[in-house]
Amino acid sequence: MSRAGRDETPDRLYTLTGGRSKPDFDRFDLVTLVVSECEPKASMSSEDAAILRMCRAPTAVVEIAAELRIPVGIATILLSDLLHAGKITVRHPSVADSTEPEKPWATYPDRSTLEKVLVGLRNI
């Protein structure tokens, strides 16, 4: 049984990225949130148009890659191109949720919540 995305020909992925293996920006990790800044245009690639439609609401990089059925590395290259063109904005959830920039830890759960999660994970 084959997995979705695993049967992609390397030629197609090479073409999608223009032969690049790394994004131009290092702003992306799996949970970076991406938001569209414009609507897709007819002249865009189908992947770029899909990303813009998908990211009308904040969407994580890992979700974008999964929806497009492409490796995360390829998705970050496509996102980097869109960011460079000003078609998307990106932010990390911990920065996006912070109400006070000088207190970034204010958005993290308190110690008792983290301990409960840890106990729950150990019980699995």
Backbone torsions as a table, in degrees:
resi	resn	phi	psi	omega
1	MET	NA	132.5	-179.6
2	SER	-97.5	151.6	179.0
3	ARG	-95.6	145.6	178.3
4	ALA	-58.9	136.8	178.6
5	GLY	86.7	-22.8	-178.1
6	ARG	-79.8	-21.0	-178.5
7	ASP	-92.4	6.0	178.3
8	GLU	-61.4	140.7	176.1
9	THR	-76.3	139.1	178.0
10	PRO	-57.2	-29.4	179.3
11	ASP	-60.8	-41.3	-179.1
12	ARG	-65.3	-45.6	-179.8
13	LEU	-65.1	-37.8	177.2
14	TYR	-62.1	-41.4	-179.8
15	THR	-68.1	-41.1	179.6
16	LEU	-58.0	-38.9	-174.7
17	THR	-98.0	-0.9	-176.9
18	GLY	66.4	27.1	178.7
19	GLY	84.9	-0.7	-179.3
20	ARG	-79.5	149.1	178.6
21	SER	-113.1	-6.9	179.7
22	LYS	-138.9	147.8	177.4
23	PRO	-71.9	160.1	177.4
24	ASP	-73.0	-25.7	-179.5
25	PHE	-115.1	142.1	177.5
26	ASP	-98.7	31.9	-175.8
27	ARG	-89.0	0.4	-172.0
28	PHE	-107.7	133.1	164.4
29	ASP	-132.9	-174.7	-173.1
30	LEU	-62.8	-30.8	-175.5
31	VAL	-104.1	6.2	175.9
32	THR	-59.7	133.4	-179.9
33	LEU	-92.3	137.1	-177.5
34	VAL	-119.1	135.1	178.4
35	VAL	-130.6	133.4	177.8
36	SER	-69.3	143.7	175.8
37	GLU	-111.9	-2.2	179.6
38	CYS	-156.7	171.6	176.4
39	GLU	-88.5	153.3	177.2
40	PRO	-63.4	149.5	177.5
41	LYS	-111.9	155.5	-178.1
42	ALA	-62.1	-27.3	-176.7
43	SER	-81.8	-5.8	-178.3
44	MET	-78.4	159.0	173.1
45	SER	-67.4	157.4	-179.3
46	SER	-62.3	-33.5	179.2
47	GLU	-68.6	-44.7	178.6
48	ASP	-62.7	-43.2	178.6
49	ALA	-63.2	-40.9	178.6
50	ALA	-63.9	-40.5	178.6
51	ILE	-61.9	-46.5	-179.1
52	LEU	-63.2	-39.0	177.6
53	ARG	-67.4	-42.8	-177.4
54	MET	-65.7	-32.5	-171.8
55	CYS	-97.9	24.2	173.9
56	ARG	-61.8	-32.1	170.2
57	ALA	-110.1	153.2	-179.1
58	PRO	-53.5	128.7	-176.7
59	THR	-133.5	136.0	-179.3
60	ALA	-74.1	149.7	179.8
61	VAL	-55.6	-43.2	-178.3
62	VAL	-63.0	-35.4	177.2
63	GLU	-67.8	-39.1	178.9
64	ILE	-62.5	-47.7	179.4
65	ALA	-60.6	-42.5	-179.2
66	ALA	-64.9	-43.3	-179.5
67	GLU	-65.0	-38.9	179.6
68	LEU	-81.3	-11.3	-178.3
69	ARG	59.0	46.6	176.3
70	ILE	-129.9	157.5	177.2
71	PRO	-61.5	150.6	-179.3
72	VAL	-58.1	-38.7	179.2
73	GLY	-59.6	-40.0	178.1
74	ILE	-68.4	-41.9	179.1
75	ALA	-60.5	-40.5	-179.4
76	THR	-66.8	-31.1	176.4
77	ILE	-67.8	-44.2	178.0
78	LEU	-63.4	-41.7	179.0
79	LEU	-65.7	-37.1	177.8
80	SER	-60.9	-42.3	178.0
81	ASP	-63.0	-42.6	179.4
82	LEU	-67.4	-37.1	177.3
83	LEU	-64.7	-45.0	179.0
84	HIS	-60.5	-35.0	-180.0
85	ALA	-81.8	-4.6	179.7
86	GLY	77.7	18.0	-177.3
87	LYS	-89.6	-14.9	177.0
88	ILE	-137.5	161.2	167.5
89	THR	-122.0	154.0	-179.4
90	VAL	-131.3	152.1	174.4
91	ARG	-159.0	152.0	177.1
92	HIS	-87.0	140.6	-175.7
93	PRO	-55.1	-39.0	-177.7
94	SER	-66.1	-32.2	177.3
95	VAL	-77.8	-39.5	-176.1
96	ALA	-67.0	-33.7	-175.2
97	ASP	-89.1	-10.1	-176.2
98	SER	-70.4	127.4	178.4
99	THR	-88.0	-24.2	178.9
100	GLU	-125.5	108.9	-176.7
101	PRO	-56.8	-30.2	-179.1
102	GLU	-79.5	-6.2	178.4
103	LYS	-127.7	69.6	-177.5
104	PRO	-64.7	-22.3	-179.7
105	TRP	-73.7	-11.2	-177.5
106	ALA	-64.3	-19.9	-178.0
107	THR	-90.5	-8.4	-178.8
108	TYR	-84.2	149.6	178.8
109	PRO	-63.2	154.7	179.2
110	ASP	-72.2	167.7	-174.8
111	ARG	-59.4	-40.9	-177.5
112	SER	-65.0	-37.0	177.3
113	THR	-65.1	-44.0	178.6
114	LEU	-63.3	-38.3	178.2
115	GLU	-65.3	-38.9	177.6
116	LYS	-63.8	-41.2	177.6
117	VAL	-63.1	-43.8	178.9
118	LEU	-61.0	-44.7	177.8
119	VAL	-61.5	-43.1	179.2
120	GLY	-61.7	-42.5	179.1
121	LEU	-65.1	-39.4	178.8
122	ARG	-66.1	-28.7	-179.9
123	ASN	-78.3	-10.8	-178.5
124	ILE	-73.6	NA	NA
